[in-house]
Amino acid sequence: MPPIRFAISLSAMAGLGLALPAAAQDISFDSYVRTLAAEARAEGVSEATIARMTAGLTPSERVVQLDRAQPGTPTASGFPPLAPYIATHVNAARIAGGRRATAADDATLRRIEARYGVPSQILVAIFGHESGYGAVKGNFDLAQALATLAWEGRRRSLFAAEFVDLLKVADKGYARSELRGSWAGAFGNPQFLPSVYLRLATDGDGDGRADIMNNRADTYASIASYFRDAGWRRGQPWGVRASVPAGLDVDAQAGALVAPICPRVHVRHSRFRTVREWRALGVQPQQALGDDVMASLFRPDGPGTPAWLLTGNYRVILEYNCSNYYAMSVGLLADALR
């Protein structure tokens, strides 16, 4: 997410006579937390919330270890095959869990789908992938995790802003004990960062709160809000299986544009053509897809393996998590639930 709040933070700190250090070792953790607290105060967070969210904070060595262990960009040697990933992420247990969630929440899902235009199966698939249908949401103290990541400094502008946004979330009446999640700051059933929560979390049942930690109606409505905001097109699939003629040079269909975000993800997709144009090249969708729909050809595991025509809605899934493996598994799980 764009760290646009960083420039604002600098201005706010300058006005308070505070300086943002360039690296963690430039300032003690306690002093840095006071700097973050001053920023939160300048942005309207109450003193009571600041006090309870910063009380007893210490840096987490485990969070720093996990952050530094993150893999880098894949090398040019290639990508792991998709099929084994799908086999472990769209398996019988996850499909069964999705069917149980769909049956239990049927009326809620139908209402939210009608309002936002995002299929209920997509909402449930995101719920399943992000938190195992609410079973695995993470148990890190978000205040400690985000303060540690901001202080450590590798991605300071991002995590300093997320820490302040976390305090704004807490200021809505959530206890610190409720605000637990992943080591990188995502939380709740849909695993939103605090900034995403503030922008897109939605009350799904009319009780006046957007409780993505415990309330499934709020969870589904918030995911749907995210997808609508990212440009989901109502009534269009994310993609369909396609047959590719043996003589088609798939590499020659590569797109000419370089994606500004996640280029290693999008470089694997062909240029966009209408389905009519793909049919003229011998590429046949195996499910209904309008002739005027723009689609990109994706054959992740090479010649002789499954291929898909991906619509713009697939790119919306990528907005949620910038990975072809993730987006394909969400789409295929949604198809299995349908």
C-alpha positions in Angstrom: 0.0 0.0 0.0 1.3 3.5 -0.8 3.0 5.0 2.2 1.5 8.4 1.5 1.1 9.3 5.2 4.9 9.4 5.6 5.2 12.9 4.3 2.3 14.0 6.5 4.0 12.3 9.5 7.2 14.2 8.9 5.3 17.5 8.9 3.4 16.7 12.0 6.6 15.6 13.8 8.4 18.7 12.8 5.6 20.8 14.2 6.0 19.0 17.5 9.7 19.3 17.6 10.3 15.6 16.9 12.6 14.0 14.4 12.1 10.7 12.6 15.4 8.7 12.7 16.8 7.1 9.6 17.5 3.7 11.2 16.4 1.8 14.3 19.8 2.2 16.1 19.4 6.0 15.9 16.9 6.0 18.7 15.8 3.7 21.6 12.6 1.8 21.1 10.9 3.6 24.0 11.8 7.0 22.5 10.6 5.9 19.1 7.2 4.7 20.5 6.8 8.2 22.1 7.4 9.6 18.6 4.7 7.4 17.2 2.4 8.3 20.1 2.9 12.0 19.3 2.0 11.4 15.7 -1.1 9.6 16.7 -2.0 12.4 19.1 -1.6 14.9 16.3 -4.0 12.9 14.2 -6.7 12.9 16.8 -6.2 9.6 18.7 -7.4 9.9 22.3 -5.0 9.9 25.2 -6.7 6.9 26.8 -6.2 4.8 23.6 -2.6 5.9 23.3 -1.9 4.9 26.9 -3.5 1.5 26.7 -2.0 0.6 23.3 1.5 1.6 24.2 1.6 0.4 27.8 4.6 -1.9 28.4 5.6 -2.1 24.7 8.9 -3.8 24.0 10.4 -4.8 20.7 9.7 -8.3 19.5 12.8 -10.2 18.4 10.6 -12.8 16.8 8.9 -10.2 14.6 12.3 -8.9 13.4 13.4 -12.4 12.6 10.3 -13.1 10.6 10.6 -9.9 8.7 14.2 -10.4 7.8 13.5 -14.0 6.7 11.1 -12.9 3.9 12.1 -14.2 0.5 13.2 -11.8 -2.2 12.0 -11.5 -5.8 12.1 -14.8 -7.8 15.1 -15.2 -10.0 14.9 -15.4 -13.8 15.4 -19.2 -13.6 11.7 -19.7 -13.5 8.7 -20.1 -11.3 7.6 -23.1 -9.3 4.7 -25.0 -11.0 1.2 -24.1 -10.1 -0.4 -27.5 -9.9 1.3 -28.7 -6.7 0.3 -25.4 -5.0 -3.3 -25.8 -6.1 -3.4 -29.4 -4.8 -2.5 -28.2 -1.3 -4.5 -25.0 -1.2 -7.7 -26.1 -3.0 -8.0 -29.5 -1.2 -10.9 -31.5 0.1 -10.7 -29.9 3.6 -10.8 -26.4 2.4 -13.6 -27.1 -0.1 -15.6 -28.8 2.7 -15.0 -25.8 5.0 -16.1 -23.4 2.4 -19.3 -25.4 1.8 -20.1 -25.4 5.5 -19.5 -21.6 5.7 -21.7 -21.0 2.6 -24.5 -23.1 4.0 -24.4 -21.4 7.4 -24.2 -17.9 6.0 -26.4 -18.3 2.9 -28.8 -15.5 3.5 -26.1 -13.1 4.6 -24.0 -13.9 1.6 -26.9 -13.5 -0.9 -27.7 -10.1 0.5 -24.1 -8.9 0.3 -23.6 -10.3 -3.2 -26.7 -8.5 -4.3 -25.4 -5.2 -2.8 -21.8 -5.3 -4.0 -21.9 -7.6 -7.1 -19.1 -9.8 -5.8 -20.0 -13.5 -5.9 -20.5 -15.1 -2.6 -18.1 -17.9 -3.5 -15.3 -15.4 -4.0 -16.1 -13.9 -0.6 -16.0 -17.3 1.1 -12.8 -18.3 -0.8 -11.0 -15.2 0.5 -12.3 -15.9 4.0 -10.9 -19.5 3.7 -7.5 -18.6 2.3 -6.9 -15.7 4.7 -7.9 -17.2 8.0 -9.1 -20.8 7.5 -12.7 -19.6 7.8 -11.8 -17.7 11.0 -9.8 -20.5 12.7 -6.3 -19.0 12.1 -6.1 -15.3 12.5 -2.7 -14.9 14.2 -1.9 -14.2 17.8 0.7 -11.4 17.7 0.0 -8.3 19.7 -0.5 -5.9 16.7 0.7 -2.9 18.7 4.0 -4.6 19.5 4.4 -6.1 16.0 3.8 -2.8 14.2 5.9 -0.7 16.6 8.7 -3.2 16.2 8.6 -3.2 12.4 8.5 0.6 12.3 11.4 1.0 14.8 13.5 -1.7 13.0 13.4 0.5 10.0 13.5 -1.7 6.9 10.0 -0.5 5.8 9.6 2.3 8.3 7.3 4.5 6.3 4.8 1.7 5.8 4.7 0.4 9.4 4.9 3.7 11.2 1.7 4.7 9.3 0.1 1.3 10.0 0.9 1.7 13.8 -0.9 5.1 13.9 -3.8 3.6 12.0 -4.0 0.7 14.4 -4.4 3.2 17.2 -7.2 4.9 15.2 -8.9 1.4 14.9 -8.5 0.9 18.7 -10.0 4.4 19.2 -13.3 3.0 17.8 -13.7 0.9 21.0 -11.6 -2.2 20.4 -9.6 -3.6 23.3 -5.9 -4.2 22.8 -6.6 -7.9 23.5 -8.9 -8.0 20.4 -6.3 -6.5 18.1 -4.2 -9.5 17.5 -3.1 -10.9 14.2 -0.1 -11.7 12.0 3.4 -10.6 12.7 3.2 -8.1 9.7 0.1 -6.4 11.1 -2.8 -8.0 9.2 -5.7 -9.0 11.4 -9.2 -10.4 11.5 -11.0 -12.9 9.3 -10.0 -11.1 6.1 -6.5 -10.2 7.4 -6.8 -6.4 6.7 -4.0 -4.0 7.6 -5.2 -1.2 9.8 -5.1 1.3 7.0 -7.3 -1.0 4.9 -9.7 -1.5 7.8 -10.1 2.3 8.2 -10.7 2.7 4.5 -12.9 -0.2 3.6 -14.1 -2.2 6.6 -17.9 -2.3 6.5 -20.8 -3.0 8.9 -22.5 -5.9 7.3 -25.4 -6.4 9.7 -26.4 -2.9 10.8 -25.2 -3.0 14.4 -23.0 0.1 13.9 -19.7 -1.7 14.0 -17.4 -3.3 11.4 -16.1 -6.1 13.5 -13.9 -8.1 11.1 -12.5 -10.1 14.0 -15.6 -11.9 15.1 -18.6 -11.0 12.9 -19.0 -12.9 9.7 -21.5 -10.5 8.1 -19.0 -7.7 8.7 -16.2 -9.9 7.3 -18.0 -10.7 4.0 -19.2 -7.1 3.6 -15.7 -5.8 4.1 -14.2 -8.2 1.6 -16.9 -7.2 -0.9 -16.2 -3.5 -0.2 -12.5 -4.2 -0.9 -13.3 -5.9 -4.2 -15.7 -3.3 -5.4 -13.2 -0.6 -4.6 -10.6 -2.5 -6.6 -12.9 -2.5 -9.7 -14.7 -5.9 -9.6 -17.1 -6.1 -12.6 -20.5 -7.5 -11.7 -21.5 -10.6 -13.6 -18.1 -11.4 -15.0 -16.1 -14.5 -14.0 -12.5 -14.1 -12.8 -11.4 -16.5 -15.6 -12.3 -19.7 -17.4 -10.3 -22.7 -18.5 -9.3 -22.6 -22.2 -8.0 -25.0 -24.8 -5.0 -23.8 -26.7 -4.1 -25.1 -30.2 -0.8 -27.0 -30.4 0.5 -24.6 -33.0 -0.1 -21.4 -31.0 3.1 -19.6 -29.9 2.0 -18.5 -26.5 5.2 -16.6 -25.8 4.5 -14.4 -28.9 1.3 -13.3 -27.1 3.2 -11.6 -24.3 2.0 -8.2 -23.3 4.0 -5.1 -24.2 3.2 -3.1 -21.1 5.1 -3.3 -17.9 2.9 -3.4 -14.8 3.9 -0.7 -12.3 2.9 -3.0 -9.4 3.9 -6.7 -9.2 5.6 -6.8 -12.5 6.9 -10.4 -11.9 3.2 -11.5 -11.6 1.8 -9.7 -14.6 4.7 -10.6 -16.9 3.5 -14.1 -17.0 0.1 -13.1 -18.6 -0.4 -12.5 -22.3 -1.6 -9.2 -23.8 -5.4 -8.6 -23.4 -7.5 -9.5 -26.4 -11.2 -9.9 -26.8 -12.6 -13.4 -26.5 -13.6 -13.1 -30.2 -9.9 -12.4 -31.1 -8.8 -15.4 -29.0 -11.2 -17.6 -30.7 -9.9 -16.5 -34.1 -6.4 -17.7 -32.9 -7.9 -21.0 -31.9 -8.1 -20.4 -28.2 -11.4 -21.7 -27.0 -13.0 -20.9 -23.6 -14.5 -24.0 -22.0 -17.2 -22.0 -20.3 -19.4 -19.2 -21.4 -17.6 -16.0 -21.8 -18.9 -13.1 -23.9 -17.1 -12.4 -27.2 -16.4 -8.8 -26.3 -14.9 -9.6 -22.9 -11.2 -8.6 -22.7 -9.1 -11.5 -21.5 -5.5 -12.5 -21.0 -4.1 -16.0 -21.7 -2.3 -17.7 -18.8 -0.7 -21.1 -19.1 1.4 -21.2 -15.9 2.9 -24.7 -16.2 3.9 -24.7 -19.9 2.8 -26.5 -23.1 0.4 -29.4 -22.6 -0.8 -28.1 -19.2 -4.1 -26.3 -18.3 -4.6 -22.8 -19.6 -7.0 -20.0 -18.6 -8.4 -16.9 -20.1 -8.3 -14.3 -17.3 -10.6 -11.3 -17.1 -10.0 -8.0 -15.4 -11.6 -9.5 -12.3 -8.5 -11.8 -11.8 -6.5 -8.6 -11.4 -8.8 -7.5 -8.7 -7.9 -10.7 -6.8 -4.3 -9.9 -7.3 -5.0 -6.5 -5.6 -5.7 -8.5 -2.5 -2.6 -10.6 -2.7 0.0 -10.0 -5.4 0.6 -13.7 -6.3 -0.6 -15.8 -9.2 -0.5 -18.8 -6.9 -2.8 -17.0 -4.4 -5.2 -15.6 -7.1 -5.5 -18.8 -9.0 -6.2 -20.8 -5.8 -8.9 -18.3 -4.7 -10.5 -18.4 -8.1 -10.4 -22.2 -8.3 -11.7 -22.6 -4.7 -14.6 -20.3 -5.6 -15.4 -22.4 -8.7 -15.4 -25.5 -6.5 -17.8 -23.9 -4.1 -20.1 -22.9 -6.9 
